[in-house]
Amino acid sequence: MKIGEILKRLHNVKIDENIDERREIAEYLAQKLSINNSLGIYYYIMTKYRKIYDISSYRKLLKFGGISCDNAYVYVSVRNVYYPASYYFPFLVDSYLLPYAYLSKLGFSYSYAVPATGLKYVSMVVRFPSVNRVVVEVVDINHAAINMNLPRLIPSVLGPKRIDDYRVKEIMSRFSSQKLFAGYDFDEARDIINRYYENHDTSLAKDVKAIRDAYIHIFKPYRIEYNLVTKRPTYIFKW
């Protein structure tokens, strides 16, 4: 895909705050996990018709005409996690998720980026096996990408050339090093949150609140916590 075509897409993004739709997606993903634990630890594409494919399977379907990239709807990351930052701020867990999802939306194919121009949402699904909980957050991909500077970052790195290994690494490095969480980057924010909750370092309370406020502003997540034993939600949070 030519950079000029990408820029046209970047300048025509629309922000959609459809809470009901995000709720349905979050509940579906949580229940999908609770029924048969069918999703492993990986990246997935969920289509408009609620079919879920791992990236490899989705790419094969595209290659042989079994699916259209316009049918992609949600880019999903599934993880097992064990630390407080992962529980309270799932999108801090994987700094590669949003760049891969946004590159996919722009039609690129590289590593975990696959042509998925129909993407509307990104979801982080984190499992807590020790307490039988699943946390699902769903965000609007355009809203999060704009707030994390991807529409400016990606063209500045790619320039007039096609995507390659060097440029993907550069995008990921620049993206994850941005200090957008109250002056902290992904790693620093995770460290502060874990220290606050695990070490009970109350001196970090103001930092944690500031990170929380920045996180909510950037992602505006619809969040659901799901009990794997009772098969019922235990907490819902939306903005």
DATA-V791178 format. One record per residue. N is the residue number from 1. RES is the residue in one small letter. PHI is phi in radians with two decimals (999 if undefined). PSI is psi in whole degrees, 0 to 359 (NA if undefined). NEAR is the number of other ideal C-beta (glycine too) atoms within 8 Angstrom. Layout:
n: <N	N>
res: <RES	RES>
phi: <PHI	PHI>
psi: <PSI	PSI>
near: <NEAR	NEAR>
This chain:
n: <1	2	3	4	5	6	7	8	9	10	11	12	13	14	15	16	17	18	19	20	21	22	23	24	25	26	27	28	29	30	31	32	33	34	35	36	37	38	39	40	41	42	43	44	45	46	47	48	49	50	51	52	53	54	55	56	57	58	59	60	61	62	63	64	65	66	67	68	69	70	71	72	73	74	75	76	77	78	79	80	81	82	83	84	85	86	87	88	89	90	91	92	93	94	95	96	97	98	99	100	101	102	103	104	105	106	107	108	109	110	111	112	113	114	115	116	117	118	119	120	121	122	123	124	125	126	127	128	129	130	131	132	133	134	135	136	137	138	139	140	141	142	143	144	145	146	147	148	149	150	151	152	153	154	155	156	157	158	159	160	161	162	163	164	165	166	167	168	169	170	171	172	173	174	175	176	177	178	179	180	181	182	183	184	185	186	187	188	189	190	191	192	193	194	195	196	197	198	199	200	201	202	203	204	205	206	207	208	209	210	211	212	213	214	215	216	217	218	219	220	221	222	223	224	225	226	227	228	229	230	231	232	233	234	235	236	237	238	239>
res: <m	k	i	g	e	i	l	k	r	l	h	n	v	k	i	d	e	n	i	d	e	r	r	e	i	a	e	y	l	a	q	k	l	s	i	n	n	s	l	g	i	y	y	y	i	m	t	k	y	r	k	i	y	d	i	s	s	y	r	k	l	l	k	f	g	g	i	s	c	d	n	a	y	v	y	v	s	v	r	n	v	y	y	p	a	s	y	y	f	p	f	l	v	d	s	y	l	l	p	y	a	y	l	s	k	l	g	f	s	y	s	y	a	v	p	a	t	g	l	k	y	v	s	m	v	v	r	f	p	s	v	n	r	v	v	v	e	v	v	d	i	n	h	a	a	i	n	m	n	l	p	r	l	i	p	s	v	l	g	p	k	r	i	d	d	y	r	v	k	e	i	m	s	r	f	s	s	q	k	l	f	a	g	y	d	f	d	e	a	r	d	i	i	n	r	y	y	e	n	h	d	t	s	l	a	k	d	v	k	a	i	r	d	a	y	i	h	i	f	k	p	y	r	i	e	y	n	l	v	t	k	r	p	t	y	i	f	k	w>
phi: <999	-1.34	-1.07	-1.04	-1.19	-1.09	-1.07	-1.07	-1.18	-1.09	-1.53	-2.18	-1.31	-2.21	-1.71	-2.16	-1.89	-1.36	-1.17	-1.05	-1.19	-1.11	-1.06	-1.07	-1.15	-1.07	-1.14	-1.12	-1.15	-1.12	-1.22	-1.04	-1.25	-1.29	-1.28	-2.47	0.92	-1.30	-1.64	-1.42	-1.56	-3.00	-1.75	-2.38	-2.05	-1.83	-1.50	-1.09	-1.76	1.17	-1.53	-2.06	-2.21	-1.21	-1.05	-1.11	-1.15	-1.09	-1.10	-1.15	-1.09	-1.08	-1.06	-1.78	1.30	-1.47	-2.77	-1.81	-1.13	-1.28	-1.45	-1.13	-2.34	-2.34	-1.66	-2.14	-2.02	-2.06	-2.44	-1.60	-2.35	-2.47	-2.09	-0.99	-1.03	-1.18	-1.31	-1.42	-2.39	-0.96	-1.28	-1.41	-1.17	-2.23	-1.31	-1.51	-1.00	-1.13	-1.04	-1.09	-1.13	-1.25	-1.07	-1.13	-1.08	-1.41	1.69	-1.39	-2.28	-2.90	0.96	-1.61	-1.65	-2.35	-1.00	-2.61	-1.16	-1.45	-0.98	-2.10	-2.32	-2.19	-2.27	-1.91	-2.02	-2.08	-1.79	-2.07	-0.98	-1.18	-2.12	0.96	-2.20	-2.21	-1.99	-2.16	-2.10	-2.18	-2.28	-1.27	-1.13	-1.19	-1.03	-1.17	-1.10	-1.12	-1.19	-1.89	1.19	-1.11	-1.08	-1.64	-1.16	-1.08	-1.09	-1.18	-1.50	-1.27	1.02	-1.52	-1.79	-1.37	-1.25	-2.63	-1.02	-1.05	-1.25	-1.09	-1.08	-1.16	-1.06	-1.10	-1.13	-1.14	-1.10	-1.26	-1.57	-1.13	-1.71	-1.67	-1.75	0.99	1.56	-2.08	-1.56	-0.97	-1.11	-1.15	-1.12	-1.05	-1.09	-1.09	-1.12	-1.14	-1.14	-1.13	-1.47	-1.50	-1.70	0.95	-1.46	-1.19	-1.17	-1.68	-1.01	-1.17	-1.13	-1.10	-1.10	-1.15	-1.13	-1.06	-1.10	-1.14	-1.05	-1.14	-1.10	-1.21	-1.79	0.79	-1.37	-1.64	-2.15	-2.38	-1.89	-2.19	-1.51	-1.31	-1.51	-1.46	1.06	-2.36	-1.21	-1.95	-2.81	-2.29	-2.42	-2.51	-2.35>
psi: <136	148	325	322	323	314	324	319	320	328	0	27	151	140	128	122	53	94	320	319	318	323	314	319	315	315	321	315	320	316	325	320	323	334	308	13	37	340	123	193	105	182	143	160	126	131	175	339	18	22	138	127	139	164	320	315	320	317	321	320	320	316	321	14	20	354	155	142	341	344	348	143	321	128	125	136	132	130	148	131	161	5	154	319	324	326	312	331	72	324	353	345	319	97	350	342	304	317	317	317	318	322	323	317	328	355	10	156	109	123	242	10	130	148	114	64	343	359	133	331	160	138	138	122	116	132	141	84	325	336	11	49	149	133	130	127	138	130	156	125	322	317	310	319	316	316	341	18	16	323	337	321	312	309	326	331	318	326	218	4	167	166	144	179	315	314	326	314	322	318	313	318	312	320	310	340	356	137	68	351	78	40	5	151	185	308	316	318	316	317	316	315	317	320	321	313	325	319	359	42	92	345	346	6	316	322	318	317	318	320	318	314	318	319	314	319	317	314	331	61	145	124	137	136	133	131	119	345	310	347	35	151	145	344	138	136	130	153	NA>
near: <8	5	11	6	8	14	9	8	10	11	6	6	10	5	8	7	7	6	8	6	7	14	12	8	13	15	10	9	14	14	10	10	15	10	7	3	6	6	11	5	5	9	12	14	15	14	12	7	5	7	6	10	12	9	12	6	8	15	10	9	10	12	6	6	5	6	10	5	12	6	10	16	10	13	18	15	13	13	12	8	11	6	9	10	14	13	11	8	14	13	14	13	13	8	10	9	13	15	13	13	12	12	14	16	12	12	11	10	7	8	5	7	11	12	9	13	10	11	14	8	13	14	16	14	16	15	11	13	6	5	5	8	11	13	13	14	13	13	15	12	15	10	12	15	12	11	10	11	10	12	10	7	11	15	12	7	10	13	7	4	8	5	10	8	5	6	11	13	8	9	14	11	8	10	14	11	7	9	8	9	14	9	5	10	11	9	7	10	16	13	9	13	15	12	10	15	10	8	7	6	7	6	4	10	8	6	11	11	8	10	15	10	9	11	13	10	8	11	12	11	13	13	12	14	11	16	11	9	5	4	8	6	10	7	7	8	8	9	6>
